[in-house]
Amino acid sequence: MSTYTANCMCGAISVEVEGEPAAMGICHCKDCRAWSASPVNGFAIWPPDKMTVTKGEDQVESYASSEGHQRAWCKKCGGHVFHDVGPLGVVDVYASLVEGLEFKPALHLNYESTIMPMKDGLPKFKDFPSDFGGSGETLPE
């Protein structure tokens, strides 16, 4: 079984995730864009019990961006590390931080809110797939 490591910008926090991500994709929602200061957020999600803070737990600070959503960063450098998506029962360890992970997005979420349209042939969900409480509706590229 694979184990991956992710670190904050300064290295004060390290997390390990066990196994392959349950899903990888690109989120276009306003919250992810604001949090990442980017037009999109590349996500890689695991079950919460597959992620462990292995270094710097005392440096982890978090913010409840909405009920059940805890976005965590490093107190020392401000680097964002993970997002505990409680209502969906997953944790997003930001794909760009996961060392050795080949990022292969399979879908786009919240594409209705995009500010950066992408033509990549992947499904573009208006919000979320119905399995995750969304409408399941897809939008054209």
C-alpha positions as CSV (number, residue, x, y, z in Angstrom):
1,M,0.0,0.0,0.0
2,S,1.3,3.5,-0.9
3,T,2.0,6.1,1.7
4,Y,2.3,9.7,0.7
5,T,3.7,12.7,2.6
6,A,2.5,16.3,2.3
7,N,4.2,19.3,4.0
8,C,3.3,22.9,4.6
9,M,5.4,25.5,2.9
10,C,8.0,25.8,5.7
11,G,8.0,22.1,6.6
12,A,6.8,22.6,10.2
13,I,3.7,20.4,9.4
14,S,3.9,17.0,7.8
15,V,0.9,14.7,7.1
16,E,0.9,11.2,5.8
17,V,-1.9,9.7,3.7
18,E,-2.3,6.0,3.3
19,G,-3.3,4.3,0.0
20,E,-4.5,6.0,-3.2
21,P,-6.9,8.9,-3.1
22,A,-10.6,8.0,-3.2
23,A,-10.9,10.7,-5.9
24,M,-9.0,13.5,-7.5
25,G,-10.5,16.5,-9.3
26,I,-10.8,20.2,-9.8
27,C,-13.1,22.4,-7.7
28,H,-14.3,25.8,-9.1
29,C,-16.3,27.0,-6.1
30,K,-15.9,30.4,-4.7
31,D,-14.8,29.1,-1.3
32,C,-12.0,27.0,-2.7
33,R,-10.9,29.8,-5.0
34,A,-10.8,32.2,-2.1
35,W,-9.0,29.8,0.1
36,S,-6.3,28.8,-2.4
37,A,-6.0,32.3,-4.0
38,S,-6.3,30.5,-7.3
39,P,-8.9,30.2,-10.1
40,V,-9.3,26.5,-9.2
41,N,-8.3,24.0,-6.5
42,G,-6.9,20.6,-7.3
43,F,-8.2,18.1,-4.7
44,A,-7.2,14.6,-3.7
45,I,-9.5,13.1,-1.1
46,W,-9.0,10.2,1.4
47,P,-11.1,8.8,4.2
48,P,-10.2,10.8,7.4
49,D,-8.8,7.7,9.1
50,K,-6.1,7.4,6.3
51,M,-4.6,10.8,7.1
52,T,-2.3,11.4,10.1
53,V,-0.5,14.6,11.1
54,T,3.1,13.1,11.7
55,K,4.9,16.4,12.5
56,G,3.9,19.8,13.9
57,E,0.4,19.0,15.2
58,D,0.9,22.0,17.5
59,Q,1.4,24.2,14.4
60,V,-2.0,23.3,12.8
61,E,-4.6,26.0,12.9
62,S,-8.0,25.7,11.3
63,Y,-11.0,27.7,10.2
64,A,-14.6,26.6,9.8
65,S,-15.4,27.9,6.4
66,S,-18.9,26.5,6.7
67,E,-20.6,24.0,9.0
68,G,-18.5,20.8,9.2
69,H,-15.7,22.2,6.9
70,Q,-12.4,22.7,8.7
71,R,-9.6,24.2,6.5
72,A,-6.2,23.8,8.1
73,W,-3.0,25.7,7.7
74,C,0.4,26.2,9.4
75,K,0.6,28.8,12.1
76,K,4.3,29.4,11.3
77,C,4.2,30.0,7.5
78,G,0.5,30.2,6.7
79,G,0.7,27.4,4.2
80,H,-2.5,25.6,3.6
81,V,-2.3,21.8,4.2
82,F,-5.7,20.1,4.3
83,H,-9.5,20.5,4.3
84,D,-11.6,18.2,6.5
85,V,-14.8,17.9,4.6
86,G,-16.9,16.5,7.4
87,P,-20.3,16.4,5.7
88,L,-18.8,14.2,3.0
89,G,-16.7,12.1,5.3
90,V,-13.4,12.8,3.5
91,V,-10.3,14.9,4.0
92,D,-8.7,16.8,1.1
93,V,-5.0,16.9,1.3
94,Y,-4.1,19.5,-1.3
95,A,-2.9,17.6,-4.4
96,S,-0.1,20.1,-5.1
97,L,1.5,19.3,-1.7
98,V,1.4,15.5,-1.9
99,E,4.9,14.3,-2.8
100,G,5.1,11.7,-5.5
101,L,1.3,11.7,-6.3
102,E,0.5,11.8,-10.0
103,F,-2.4,14.1,-10.1
104,K,-5.0,12.7,-12.4
105,P,-8.3,14.6,-12.0
106,A,-11.4,12.7,-13.0
107,L,-14.0,15.4,-12.7
108,H,-14.8,19.1,-12.1
109,L,-17.0,20.2,-9.2
110,N,-19.0,23.4,-9.0
111,Y,-18.3,24.2,-12.6
112,E,-21.3,26.6,-12.6
113,S,-19.0,29.0,-10.6
114,T,-16.0,28.7,-12.8
115,I,-13.9,31.7,-13.7
116,M,-11.5,29.6,-15.7
117,P,-13.3,27.3,-18.2
118,M,-11.3,24.2,-19.1
119,K,-11.6,22.0,-22.2
120,D,-10.2,18.7,-21.0
121,G,-13.0,16.2,-21.7
122,L,-13.7,15.5,-18.0
123,P,-17.2,15.7,-16.6
124,K,-18.2,19.2,-15.5
125,F,-20.6,18.9,-12.6
126,K,-22.8,22.0,-12.0
127,D,-22.3,21.4,-8.3
128,F,-21.6,17.8,-7.0
129,P,-22.4,14.3,-8.3
130,S,-25.7,13.0,-6.8
131,D,-23.8,10.4,-4.8
132,F,-22.3,13.4,-2.8
133,G,-25.6,15.3,-2.3
134,G,-25.4,17.4,-5.5
135,S,-27.8,17.6,-8.4
136,G,-25.7,15.3,-10.5
137,E,-26.2,17.7,-13.4
138,T,-23.3,18.2,-15.8
139,L,-22.5,21.2,-17.9
140,P,-21.0,21.5,-21.3
141,E,-17.4,22.5,-21.8
